[in-house]
Amino acid sequence: MTIDQAKAIDEDRVNQLVEQALGDFGSIMLGALVVVGDRLGLFRALADGEARTPAELATQAGVIERNVREWLAALAAGGYVTYEGDDRYSLSAEQAEVLTNETSPAFVMGGFQVTTAAAKSDEAITEAFRTGAGVGWHQHHHDLFHGTERFFRPGYAANLAQSWIPSLEGVEQKLLDGAEVADVGCGFGSSTVIMAQAYPESSFVGFDYHEESIEAARKAAVEAGVADRARFEVAKAKSFPGSGYDLICFFDCLHDMGDPVGGLRHTRNALAEGGTAMLVEPFAGNSVEENLNPVGRIFYAASTLICTPASQSQEVGLALGAQAGEARLRAVAEEAGFTSFRRAAETPFNLVLEARA
Ligand SMILES: C[S@@+](CC[C@H](N)C(=O)[O-])C[C@H]1O[C@@H](n2cnc3c(N)ncnc32)[C@H](O)[C@@H]1O
């Protein structure tokens, strides 16, 4: 660095970046501790709002007091636990809602599981940058699969039957009357089960190439009492069985696929006359500039760690990325033969796109 370059450094900006990095160090380590607390049931033990000493909480959870003491102090410093003084800690009603209420739209635990699981793959991701061979969805830590389900389920429960399905032309009535629906890349099947609960006259089949996810989805359907109308099969987007579907859905997975054009071409052929494909994708604008914001920060990072290498690990390896944006997704759908494509709905985190043949 020359003396002139050194002089050009803005000290205030340097200090701002150091401050930002300090915040990020805390976030990364706290993320791991939040997941530890979830696994051990520490948050659930505190969810009643009663203040406890570290020893009381440790006894209740059946773990070691010294570790719990340090954990409580870290979480209190991070704002996820409340220190009441006198060596006692509690969860406020808001902390309990966000950390323990699995059905709340504000439930964040799945997000922590996803981010910490993705970080565990950092060495494989580094290697994938060198080789281009990618890292398959199935190659990540199992917390990624479970965390994704916990992260997305509350959003599907709040939006699917309430606004996303009704936003599609003529689809809600078909589902109320009795329709055939496929959920491609269904993961643990939460979207499939939610639709099966909302539309008891319709039949649903979830497909995913990941066997462990399909097993979990089958269990979820049994537990929800909808196994008679929601079944699950291991299958890829380009070759799932069946035809004459009235609706084929892709929830947050098209961009993870190696050949999304091939998957959508197969989908178009599998639709009934007048059928609809629904693509739910992460919210994004069409340019990098539009996505340089807190939501884009999360999605670009997830895309680099998870989605882009997942696509690269499969045939074609188009690697759309999680911030592809509507224009790029429209081009993919049109290349697959869809002639009608529109944004049917959106949330701060999702684009809901309708494609028709
Ligand atoms: C981000 S997860 C979304 C899972 C689920 N749709 C949800 O919203 O919870 C992406 C899913 O796509 C699946 N997937 C990736 N490539 C696939 C392919 N070519 N065919 C079928 N499923 C695929 C993965 O196994 C994974 O379950």
PDBQT file of the ligand as one rigid body, heavy atoms in Angstrom, charges set to zero:
ROOT
HETATM    1  C1  LIG A 401     -34.722 -25.346   0.280  1.00  0.00    +0.000 C 
HETATM    2  S1  LIG A 401     -35.361 -26.957   0.283  1.00  0.00    +0.000 S 
HETATM    3  C2  LIG A 401     -37.113 -26.644   0.246  1.00  0.00    +0.000 C 
HETATM    4  C3  LIG A 401     -37.913 -27.794   0.752  1.00  0.00    +0.000 C 
HETATM    5  C4  LIG A 401     -39.423 -27.572   0.814  1.00  0.00    +0.000 C 
HETATM    6  N1  LIG A 401     -39.994 -27.296  -0.497  1.00  0.00    +0.000 N 
HETATM    7  C5  LIG A 401     -39.770 -26.474   1.784  1.00  0.00    +0.000 C 
HETATM    8  O1  LIG A 401     -40.175 -25.405   1.316  1.00  0.00    +0.000 OA
HETATM    9  O2  LIG A 401     -39.645 -26.668   2.987  1.00  0.00    +0.000 OA
HETATM   10  C6  LIG A 401     -35.028 -27.521  -1.372  1.00  0.00    +0.000 C 
HETATM   11  C7  LIG A 401     -35.500 -28.948  -1.630  1.00  0.00    +0.000 C 
HETATM   12  O3  LIG A 401     -35.336 -29.251  -3.021  1.00  0.00    +0.000 OA
HETATM   13  C8  LIG A 401     -34.954 -30.607  -3.115  1.00  0.00    +0.000 C 
HETATM   14  N2  LIG A 401     -34.341 -30.818  -4.442  1.00  0.00    +0.000 N 
HETATM   15  C9  LIG A 401     -33.199 -30.275  -4.916  1.00  0.00    +0.000 A 
HETATM   16  N3  LIG A 401     -32.983 -30.663  -6.166  1.00  0.00    +0.000 NA
HETATM   17  C10 LIG A 401     -34.008 -31.480  -6.524  1.00  0.00    +0.000 A 
HETATM   18  C11 LIG A 401     -34.352 -32.172  -7.717  1.00  0.00    +0.000 A 
HETATM   19  N4  LIG A 401     -33.608 -32.095  -8.799  1.00  0.00    +0.000 N 
HETATM   20  N5  LIG A 401     -35.495 -32.887  -7.722  1.00  0.00    +0.000 NA
HETATM   21  C12 LIG A 401     -36.279 -32.964  -6.610  1.00  0.00    +0.000 A 
HETATM   22  N6  LIG A 401     -36.003 -32.331  -5.464  1.00  0.00    +0.000 NA
HETATM   23  C13 LIG A 401     -34.887 -31.574  -5.418  1.00  0.00    +0.000 A 
HETATM   24  C14 LIG A 401     -34.019 -30.802  -1.943  1.00  0.00    +0.000 C 
HETATM   25  O4  LIG A 401     -33.829 -32.154  -1.609  1.00  0.00    +0.000 OA
HETATM   26  C15 LIG A 401     -34.737 -30.006  -0.867  1.00  0.00    +0.000 C 
HETATM   27  O5  LIG A 401     -35.622 -30.805  -0.139  1.00  0.00    +0.000 OA
ENDROOT
TORSDOF 0
